[in-house]
């Protein structure tokens, strides 16, 4: 069974691709807001900065949630995979997703810490 011809695998790959795109957009948007409202001088305005920090936390939380869904989908696909090459690529992607999630959690902690 070839990965490119299996209908279920193609749907899984498309769904994973959609999640990856959403994760990328959310990550970019949250990092942009962090730069603008936490690191830059605009962080001096307490009310605006606090509201934007809450927005950043919500976006980061949603990004972590999407990434965890994507990891579980990749793990399910990897468990059903018989091709060793594809399985190795999926395992590598899963490991990178875990590392990315760890960095997102650190960024989440950094934003929470900036409240104090």
Number of C-alpha atoms within 10 A of each C-alpha: 8 10 14 10 9 10 10 12 16 13 11 16 17 12 14 18 13 13 17 16 12 16 21 13 13 20 19 12 15 22 17 13 18 21 14 15 22 22 12 11 10 13 18 12 11 12 10 12 19 16 12 19 23 14 15 26 19 14 19 24 16 16 24 22 14 17 22 15 14 22 21 12 17 21 17 12 18 19 12 11 18 13 12 10 10 15 18 13 12 19 16 12 15 19 13 13 17 15 12 14 20 13 13 18 16 12 18 20 12 11 18 14 9 12 12 5
